[in-house]
Amino acid sequence: MDRITQLKAFLQASPGDNFLRHALALEYIKLGDDNTARSIFEEILTQSPAYIGSYYHLAKLLERTGDTPAAIAWYEKGMEAAKQAGDKHAFGELRSAYEELTF
């Protein structure tokens, strides 16, 4: 059983599991299916804005596909979420990627 099939099976049992959904999005990136990955990341962050790990990966995907304005917006949202959560490490990673893109 491939990883996507396996993750989808786990998600049937736990459809709201953000860790599993995030992992599924990463698998789609590996396959080059950025549109599906983007949809999954956006769904996670719309439903669970405190799931900080997905901000970086979504913004990097957008950056890689040339949607710089959207990448900047997601980095900014991620920095705000990380700040609110007190996650200095995530905030630093997001800020570093944001600054590299904007300066």
Secondary structure, DSSP 8 states (H G I E B T S, - for coil): --HHHHHHHHHHH-TT-HHHHHHHHHHHHHHT-HHHHHHHHHHHHHH-TT-THHHHHHHHHHHHTT-HHHHHHHHHHHHHHHHHHT-HHHHHHHHHHHHHHH-
